[in-house]
Amino acid sequence: MKKIVTTSLTLSLILMARTCNRFRDGAESTSGRLPVIEIAPLEQGGGQWKIAASDTVTATVTAPGVECVQILGRPVGVEEDYLDLRTLTAPTCRDSGKFVTQLNLAPDFAGQVWAEVVYHDGSKKRTETIALAVDKAGAGTTARLDVVGGSVGTDESARSDKLTGGRIRKTRLIAGEPDIRITVNAPAFILTLWQNSKEVSAYHIGIGQKNFPVPVGEREAKTIIFNPSWVPADGAWVSRGKGVSPDERIVSNDPRPLLSKIKIPLGSGYLIHEASKADDIGHAVSQGCILMLRGDLIDLAEKILTARDPSVAKSKINQLMGDYEKFAASLDPPLLVDVNYDLQVVEGGVLHVYPDVYERGAFALDSLRAELQSVGVAAPLLGDLSLRWILDQVGVDTQFVISVADIRNGSLRRGRKFPLIDRSIENKREITLARGDGRLVTR
């Protein structure tokens, strides 16, 4: 009898242990194990971007013991709202807790994708995010001779005296003259449109965050898309967007472009598009994209098309800005966009020292010395203390400006700090620079 009781007690303890283990395993699934999202097929792009060569991909979420999986997305340029790409209520494989589905993304989609899961006890968790871009045509990057001062293949600003000879020639845009290019100097937050090696316009911009930097190098723009589709075919907005009432669901066939009215794809998820607010200009806030004010972006698009395809008249662009018609203007040959990261630029005999937004200036002292020596400043004037003083004058939102003549005369104190962005004139598409005598001039 005693043996039977002992055996029963042992079996009871084993059953209790197994029950506890199952309970503990379930607890771990809701507290210790994070759900995982995988998307395929993808290739590695620049920085953190993953590139899909098709707008149809397979998403797999592994989350044992959950009741519901929501796959969500947030396109670039959106700060708070997000897309409900797919909701799944039954796993494809219950034992492994895998939920598998096809996602149909918008052409040229670029943004973050992640999943949120709900467990039986009501608790929620989210996966890590994937920086995903659809790029059917590929990056389209080339390295060919750049007639705009030869900045391609270098990290020199196209506005540097070393490349312009000390004078930037300017021109009014010539309709039907297709030799146009764009150059960007990221730390200066300046985008310049050139035609026949002459400056047409310069614009203040916003750029990518430190962990999503604007890609330095050469890219190609093959199209300008007006009223682009940002919502994937199976998706819907689950929050509010521009022009949308609170809690309204906006489905994929809604004509309203909730984000930028214009986007210029640069390949691999990178775009030129409208800033969500004016304060984005002059700051590193995007996911690697170049941001412009709406008026500036419309002006740039109009100038590009006037040079390349005058048949797309200004009246057509005005019409597109006033309605929701989707229109893609092809750029053939592709428009070269050359992005540089030049922290110290002598332009028109004036040294501009810009903030090191991405903290890449490990040899800033040496590069500043080389920059000044290239314009004839004697070595004795370029001691470490003097150069460090110049570099120390630069702030997060300010540049330091001084004429090369004042440096040659040893008059460093004549240099001045100026904001990167002059808010009083930014809507006029003018760039403010300083001459050595301290006078401001608008260009």
C-alpha positions in Angstrom: 0.0 0.0 0.0 2.8 2.4 0.9 4.5 1.6 -2.4 1.3 2.4 -4.3 0.9 5.8 -2.5 4.6 6.6 -3.2 4.2 5.8 -6.9 1.0 7.9 -7.2 2.7 10.8 -5.5 5.7 10.5 -7.9 3.4 10.5 -10.9 1.5 13.5 -9.6 4.8 15.4 -9.1 5.8 14.5 -12.7 2.5 15.7 -14.1 2.7 18.9 -12.0 6.3 19.5 -13.3 5.2 19.0 -16.9 2.3 21.4 -16.4 4.6 24.0 -14.8 7.0 23.6 -17.7 4.2 24.1 -20.2 3.1 27.1 -18.2 6.6 28.4 -18.0 7.2 27.9 -21.8 4.0 29.8 -22.5 5.1 32.6 -20.2 8.5 32.7 -22.0 6.6 33.0 -25.3 4.9 36.2 -24.0 7.7 37.6 -22.0 11.1 36.2 -22.9 10.9 35.5 -26.6 10.5 38.3 -29.1 8.5 37.6 -32.3 10.6 37.7 -35.5 9.7 39.0 -39.0 11.4 37.9 -42.1 10.8 39.1 -45.7 12.0 37.5 -48.8 13.5 37.7 -51.3 15.6 40.7 -50.4 19.0 42.0 -51.2 21.3 44.2 -49.1 21.1 47.8 -50.1 23.0 50.9 -49.0 23.2 51.5 -45.2 20.3 49.7 -43.4 18.1 49.3 -46.5 16.9 45.9 -47.7 15.9 45.9 -51.4 13.1 44.0 -53.0 13.3 43.6 -56.8 9.5 43.0 -57.0 6.5 44.7 -55.3 5.3 41.2 -54.2 7.3 39.6 -51.3 6.7 36.8 -48.8 6.5 37.8 -45.1 7.0 35.3 -42.3 6.3 36.1 -38.7 7.4 33.5 -36.1 5.5 34.0 -32.8 4.4 30.8 -31.0 1.3 31.1 -28.9 -0.2 34.2 -30.4 -3.8 34.8 -31.5 -3.3 37.6 -34.1 -0.5 39.1 -36.2 -0.6 42.5 -37.8 2.0 43.4 -40.4 2.5 47.2 -40.4 4.4 49.7 -42.5 5.4 53.3 -42.4 6.6 54.9 -45.6 9.4 57.4 -45.6 8.1 60.9 -44.8 5.5 59.7 -42.3 6.1 60.3 -38.6 3.2 58.9 -36.7 0.7 57.3 -39.0 1.2 53.8 -40.4 -0.2 51.2 -42.8 -2.1 48.0 -42.0 -0.5 45.8 -44.6 -2.0 42.5 -43.5 -3.8 41.0 -40.5 -3.4 37.3 -39.8 -5.5 35.3 -37.3 -4.3 31.7 -37.9 -0.8 30.4 -38.2 0.4 28.6 -41.3 2.1 26.1 -39.0 0.8 25.9 -35.4 3.6 23.9 -34.0 6.3 26.4 -35.0 4.0 29.5 -34.6 4.8 30.7 -38.2 2.4 33.0 -40.0 3.2 33.3 -43.7 1.6 35.7 -46.2 2.2 37.5 -49.5 2.6 41.3 -49.3 1.8 43.4 -52.4 3.7 46.6 -51.9 3.3 49.9 -53.8 5.8 50.4 -56.7 8.8 52.3 -55.3 7.7 51.6 -51.7 10.3 52.8 -49.3 9.9 52.7 -45.5 9.8 50.5 -42.4 7.9 47.3 -42.1 7.3 45.4 -38.8 4.8 43.1 -37.1 2.8 43.4 -33.9 1.5 40.3 -32.3 -1.3 39.7 -29.7 -1.0 36.8 -27.2 -3.8 34.9 -25.6 -3.5 36.9 -22.4 -4.0 40.1 -24.3 -0.3 41.2 -24.2 1.3 42.6 -27.3 4.8 42.6 -28.7 6.4 43.9 -31.9 9.2 42.7 -34.0 12.2 44.6 -35.0 11.7 46.8 -38.1 13.0 46.2 -41.6 14.0 49.1 -43.7 12.5 47.9 -47.0 12.5 49.5 -50.4 11.1 48.2 -53.7 13.5 48.9 -56.6 12.6 47.0 -59.7 15.1 48.9 -61.9 18.0 48.7 -59.5 20.1 51.7 -58.2 21.1 52.8 -61.6 24.4 54.1 -60.3 27.0 55.2 -62.8 30.4 56.8 -62.6 31.0 58.9 -65.7 32.6 62.2 -66.4 30.7 65.0 -64.7 30.8 68.3 -66.6 29.8 70.1 -63.5 33.3 70.8 -62.2 34.3 67.2 -62.1 32.9 66.4 -58.7 31.9 62.8 -59.7 34.3 60.3 -58.2 35.4 62.8 -55.6 34.0 64.0 -52.3 34.5 67.6 -53.2 31.5 70.0 -53.3 30.7 70.9 -56.9 30.7 74.5 -55.7 34.3 74.4 -54.5 36.8 76.9 -56.0 39.0 73.9 -56.7 36.4 72.7 -59.3 34.9 76.0 -60.5 38.1 78.0 -60.8 36.8 80.5 -58.2 33.7 81.5 -60.0 30.3 79.8 -60.3 28.7 80.9 -63.6 24.9 81.3 -63.5 22.2 81.0 -66.1 18.5 81.1 -66.5 17.1 77.7 -67.5 17.0 77.1 -71.2 13.9 75.1 -72.3 14.7 72.0 -74.3 18.4 72.0 -73.3 18.8 68.6 -71.7 22.3 68.8 -70.2 21.2 69.2 -66.6 22.5 67.7 -63.4 22.0 67.9 -59.6 24.7 68.1 -57.0 24.2 67.9 -53.2 26.6 68.7 -50.4 25.0 67.0 -47.5 26.6 68.9 -44.5 25.8 72.2 -46.2 22.2 71.2 -46.7 22.4 72.5 -50.3 21.1 71.0 -53.5 22.1 72.7 -56.8 20.6 72.3 -60.2 23.1 72.9 -63.1 22.6 73.3 -66.8 25.6 73.3 -69.2 27.9 73.5 -66.2 26.2 76.7 -64.9 24.1 77.1 -61.8 20.4 77.4 -62.4 19.1 77.2 -58.8 20.2 76.3 -55.3 17.9 75.0 -52.6 18.0 74.4 -48.9 17.3 70.7 -48.1 16.9 68.2 -45.2 18.9 65.0 -45.2 19.0 61.5 -43.6 19.6 60.8 -40.0 22.9 59.6 -38.7 21.8 55.9 -38.8 20.1 56.5 -42.2 22.6 58.8 -44.0 22.1 60.2 -47.4 24.2 58.0 -49.7 27.4 59.7 -50.8 28.2 59.1 -54.5 26.5 59.1 -57.8 22.9 58.1 -58.4 20.4 58.4 -61.3 16.9 59.8 -61.4 14.9 58.1 -64.1 11.5 59.5 -63.4 9.5 62.2 -61.6 6.3 60.9 -60.1 3.4 63.2 -59.5 0.7 62.2 -57.0 2.5 58.9 -56.3 0.8 55.8 -54.8 2.1 55.4 -51.3 -0.5 52.9 -50.1 0.1 49.3 -51.1 -2.6 47.4 -53.0 -3.8 45.4 -49.9 -3.0 48.1 -47.3 -5.0 50.9 -45.6 -4.0 53.8 -43.3 -5.0 52.9 -39.7 -4.4 56.4 -38.3 -4.7 59.9 -39.6 -2.8 61.5 -42.4 -2.6 64.8 -44.3 -6.2 65.7 -45.3 -7.7 62.8 -43.4 -10.1 62.9 -40.5 -9.1 61.3 -37.2 -9.6 57.5 -37.2 -10.5 57.4 -40.9 -9.3 54.3 -42.8 -7.9 55.2 -46.2 -7.7 52.3 -48.6 -5.3 51.8 -51.5 -7.7 53.1 -54.2 -8.3 56.4 -52.5 -6.9 59.1 -54.9 -5.5 61.3 -52.2 -1.7 61.2 -51.9 -1.3 61.5 -48.2 2.4 62.2 -48.4 4.5 64.1 -50.9 2.8 65.2 -54.1 6.0 64.6 -55.9 8.7 62.0 -55.5 11.9 61.5 -57.5 13.3 58.0 -56.9 17.1 57.7 -56.8 17.1 53.9 -56.4 17.4 51.5 -53.5 14.8 53.3 -51.4 16.3 56.7 -51.6 14.1 59.6 -52.8 13.9 63.3 -53.2 10.5 64.2 -51.7 8.6 66.8 -49.8 9.4 67.5 -46.2 6.6 66.9 -43.7 7.3 70.3 -42.0 9.5 73.3 -42.7 11.7 72.6 -39.7 13.0 69.4 -41.4 14.9 71.7 -43.8 18.5 72.1 -42.5 18.3 69.0 -40.3 19.2 65.3 -40.5 15.7 63.8 -39.9 14.9 61.5 -42.9 15.5 57.8 -43.6 18.2 58.7 -46.1 16.1 60.8 -48.3 16.6 64.4 -49.5 13.8 66.6 -48.3 12.6 69.8 -49.9 9.9 72.4 -49.2 6.9 71.8 -51.5 7.4 75.1 -53.4 11.1 74.2 -53.9 10.3 70.7 -55.0 7.7 71.9 -57.5 10.1 74.5 -58.8 12.9 71.8 -59.2 10.5 69.4 -61.0 9.3 72.1 -63.3 12.8 73.1 -64.3 13.9 69.5 -64.9 11.0 68.8 -67.1 11.3 72.2 -68.9 14.9 71.3 -69.8 14.2 67.7 -70.7 10.6 67.7 -72.0 9.1 71.1 -72.6 5.9 69.4 -73.8 5.1 68.8 -70.1 4.2 72.4 -69.7 3.9 74.5 -66.5 0.1 74.3 -66.9 0.2 70.5 -66.8 2.3 70.6 -63.5 -0.2 73.2 -62.1 -3.0 70.8 -63.0 -1.3 67.9 -61.3 -0.7 69.9 -58.2 -4.4 70.7 -58.0 -5.8 67.2 -58.4 -4.9 63.6 -57.7 -4.1 62.4 -61.2 -1.1 60.1 -61.1 1.6 60.9 -63.7 5.1 59.7 -64.2 7.4 61.8 -66.3 10.3 59.7 -67.7 13.9 61.2 -67.7 15.8 59.8 -70.6 18.7 59.9 -70.4 18.6 59.5 -66.6 19.4 62.6 -64.5 22.7 62.4 -62.7 22.5 63.2 -58.9 25.9 63.6 -57.3 25.9 63.6 -53.5 29.0 64.8 -51.7 30.1 65.1 -48.0 32.4 68.1 -48.0 32.8 69.7 -44.6 35.2 72.6 -45.7 34.5 74.4 -48.9 36.2 77.5 -50.3 33.6 79.1 -52.6 34.2 82.4 -54.3 37.2 83.0 -52.1 35.3 82.4 -48.9 35.8 79.4 -46.6 32.7 77.7 -45.3 33.1 75.1 -42.5 30.0 73.0 -42.0 28.9 70.8 -39.1 30.0 67.2 -39.3 26.5 65.7 -39.3 27.5 62.1 -39.7 30.7 62.4 -37.5 33.0 61.4 -40.4 35.6 64.1 -39.9 38.2 62.1 -38.1 40.9 63.9 -40.0 39.2 67.3 -40.0 42.4 69.2 -39.1 44.4 67.7 -42.0 41.6 68.2 -44.5 41.1 71.8 -43.4 44.8 72.5 -43.8 44.8 70.8 -47.2 41.7 72.9 -48.3 43.4 76.2 -47.4 46.8 75.2 -48.9 45.0 74.4 -52.2 43.9 78.1 -52.4 47.4 79.5 -51.5 47.3 80.0 -47.7 50.9 79.7 -46.5 51.8 76.8 -44.2 53.0 79.0 -41.2 49.4 80.3 -40.9 48.0 76.8 -40.7 49.1 75.7 -37.2 47.0 73.3 -35.2 45.8 75.9 -32.7 44.5 78.2 -35.5 42.8 75.4 -37.3 41.2 74.0 -34.1 39.9 77.4 -33.3 38.1 77.6 -36.7 36.6 74.1 -36.3 35.4 74.9 -32.8 33.3 77.8 -34.1 31.0 75.4 -36.0 27.7 74.5 -34.2 25.0 71.9 -34.9 22.9 74.5 -36.8 25.6 77.0 -37.8 28.5 77.3 -40.2 31.6 79.3 -39.8 32.4 81.7 -42.7 35.6 83.7 -43.3 37.3 85.0 -46.4 40.5 83.4 -47.5 42.1 86.9 -47.6 41.4 87.4 -43.9 43.1 84.0 -43.1 46.1 85.1 -45.2 46.2 88.3 -43.1 46.0 86.3 -39.9 42.6 87.9 -39.1 40.7 84.9 -38.0 38.5 86.9 -35.6 36.9 88.5 -38.7 35.2 85.2 -39.4 31.5 84.9 -38.4 29.0 82.3 -37.5 25.9 82.0 -39.7 22.9 79.8 -39.5 22.9 76.9 -42.0 19.4 77.9 -43.0 18.2 81.6 -43.2 14.5 81.1 -42.4 13.6 84.6 -43.5 14.4 83.9 -47.2 14.0 80.1 -47.5 10.7 80.3 -49.3 12.3 82.5 -51.9 14.7 79.8 -53.0 17.7 81.9 -52.3 20.9 80.8 -50.6 22.5 83.2 -48.2 26.3 83.4 -48.1 28.8 85.7 -46.5 31.7 87.6 -47.9 34.9 88.2 -46.1 33.9 91.7 -45.1 30.9 90.3 -43.2 28.3 91.6 -45.6 25.5 89.2 -46.4 24.6 88.7 -50.0 21.7 86.7 -51.5 22.4 84.6 -54.5 
